[in-house]
Each structure stands twice: as structure tokens, then as C-alpha cells.
Amino acid sequence: MKYRQPRLMSGAIIVVALVIVGSLAGSATAGDDEKSPLVGSWTLTVTMGAKDFDVTVNVNPDLTGTAEWDWADETVNLEDVVSKGSDASFACPDLLGLVFFGSIDGDSFEGEVESDYGDGTFAGVRN
């Protein structure tokens, strides 16, 4: 007589694997049912040393987006966009290696910015 492994065990393994993959897929971004507070258009003022410059940041519901710089006449894609609760971060590596880390409170967004040329702060509002 030949031994057969019950099908229930292999089915249970597949279900567990699907649950793990599903939970990991949404862990770094806002959940599908809840809109990230980062979504929208923001006008931010970045202060680095004695210099201030403005940037318009647009973030889509899928947490992709762009940043448009007033002084560079350039629009770049956002990378590594993360939104968790009221905390958010994103990078603009194609422009000075800028990385933004901040907190959102309603229609206000402020925090710190790091770059290849020094660090600073930013603050702004939702448009």
C-alpha cells in the first residue's frame, strides 16, 4: 500500500503563504481602504543654510508622484515614497539627492531634508 500525504496540509501551506505575501505587499504604504494623508499637491519651502527654495510636490493615491522646483525649471519623479500614519518620506535622488522626512498635521507638512550638499528643514501646506 502506497502512502499519500493528505491534501489538506498542502492547501493549508498555500493559504498561509498567500496571507504572508498579502500582508507584506501593503506594509510600506497606506492601505488600499485608507487614503494616505500624503496624497495631494503640496507647496513646500525648503531651507538649507541661508537659502530658501520652493518645491511643488504632487503625490498620487498609489504613492507615485513628482516634484517641481521653482529654481531648477525641472520636474523629477519621487522615489521611495512611504506614508505611515502621519509620518511620510520620499526621495528626489535626481535632484541633489534630496530625501524628505516629515509629519503631516491636516493640511500642513513639515520636517527635515537631507541632501548630497547638506541638511535642512521644510514646511508647507496642501494646495
C-alpha positions as CSV (number, residue, x, y, z in Angstrom):
1,M,0.0,0.0,0.0
2,K,1.3,3.4,-1.0
3,Y,1.3,6.3,1.5
4,R,-0.4,9.6,0.3
5,Q,0.0,12.9,2.1
6,P,-3.4,14.5,2.9
7,R,-4.3,17.3,0.5
8,L,-5.4,19.4,3.4
9,M,-1.8,20.0,4.6
10,S,-0.6,21.3,1.2
11,G,-3.7,23.5,0.9
12,A,-3.0,25.0,4.4
13,I,0.6,25.8,3.4
14,I,-0.6,27.7,0.3
15,V,-3.2,29.7,2.3
16,V,-0.5,30.7,4.9
17,A,1.9,31.7,2.1
18,L,-0.8,33.9,0.5
19,V,-1.7,35.6,3.8
20,I,2.0,36.4,4.4
21,V,2.5,37.7,0.9
22,G,-0.7,39.8,1.1
23,S,0.3,41.4,4.4
24,L,3.8,42.2,3.1
25,A,2.5,43.8,0.0
26,G,0.9,46.7,1.8
27,S,3.3,47.1,4.7
28,A,5.3,50.1,3.4
29,T,2.4,52.2,2.1
30,A,-1.0,53.3,3.0
31,G,-3.7,50.5,3.0
32,D,-6.0,50.2,0.0
33,D,-9.0,51.2,2.0
34,E,-7.5,54.2,3.6
35,K,-6.2,57.3,1.8
36,S,-2.7,58.4,2.8
37,P,-2.6,61.9,4.2
38,L,0.4,62.5,1.9
39,V,-1.8,62.3,-1.2
40,G,-2.4,65.6,-2.9
41,S,-0.5,68.7,-4.1
42,W,1.9,70.4,-1.6
43,T,3.8,73.7,-1.8
44,L,6.9,73.3,0.4
45,T,9.6,75.7,1.3
46,V,13.0,74.1,1.8
47,T,15.6,75.9,4.0
48,M,19.2,74.9,3.6
49,G,21.7,77.2,5.3
50,A,20.8,80.7,4.3
51,K,18.9,79.6,1.2
52,D,15.2,79.0,0.8
53,F,13.6,77.4,-2.3
54,D,10.1,76.3,-3.1
55,V,9.0,73.0,-4.5
56,T,5.6,71.7,-5.6
57,V,5.1,68.1,-4.7
58,N,2.3,66.0,-6.2
59,V,1.5,62.6,-4.7
60,N,-1.0,60.2,-6.3
61,P,-3.1,57.7,-4.4
62,D,-0.7,54.9,-5.4
63,L,2.1,56.9,-3.8
64,T,3.8,57.8,-7.0
65,G,4.4,61.4,-7.7
66,T,6.5,64.3,-8.9
67,A,8.4,67.3,-7.5
68,E,8.7,70.6,-9.5
69,W,11.4,73.0,-8.4
70,D,11.0,76.8,-8.9
71,W,14.7,77.4,-9.4
72,A,15.6,74.3,-11.5
73,D,12.8,74.5,-14.0
74,E,12.7,70.7,-13.7
75,T,10.2,68.1,-12.7
76,V,11.5,64.9,-11.2
77,N,9.8,61.6,-10.1
78,L,9.5,60.9,-6.5
79,E,11.1,57.6,-5.3
80,D,10.9,55.6,-2.1
81,V,7.6,57.2,-1.1
82,V,6.4,55.9,2.3
83,S,3.4,57.0,4.3
84,K,2.7,55.5,7.7
85,G,0.1,57.3,9.9
86,S,1.0,60.9,10.0
87,D,4.7,60.3,9.1
88,A,5.8,60.4,5.5
89,S,9.0,60.4,3.5
90,F,10.1,60.5,-0.2
91,A,13.3,61.0,-2.2
92,C,14.3,63.1,-5.2
93,P,17.7,61.4,-6.0
94,D,17.8,63.0,-9.4
95,L,18.0,66.5,-7.8
96,L,20.8,67.0,-5.3
97,G,20.0,63.6,-3.7
98,L,17.2,65.2,-1.6
99,V,15.4,63.0,0.9
100,F,12.4,64.4,2.8
101,F,11.3,63.1,6.3
102,G,8.3,64.7,7.9
103,S,4.9,64.7,9.7
104,I,1.5,65.7,8.4
105,D,-1.0,67.5,10.5
106,G,-4.2,68.2,8.5
107,D,-3.1,70.3,5.6
108,S,0.4,71.1,7.0
109,F,3.5,69.1,6.3
110,E,6.9,69.8,7.9
111,G,10.1,68.0,8.7
112,E,13.8,67.6,7.7
113,V,15.5,67.3,4.4
114,E,18.9,65.6,3.7
115,S,20.9,66.1,0.6
116,D,24.3,65.5,-1.0
117,Y,25.2,69.1,-0.1
118,G,23.9,69.4,3.4
119,D,20.8,69.1,5.5
120,G,17.9,71.5,6.2
121,T,14.2,71.7,7.0
122,F,11.0,72.1,5.1
123,A,7.5,73.3,5.8
124,G,4.4,73.7,3.6
125,V,0.8,73.4,3.0
126,R,-1.6,71.3,0.9
127,N,-2.8,73.2,-2.2
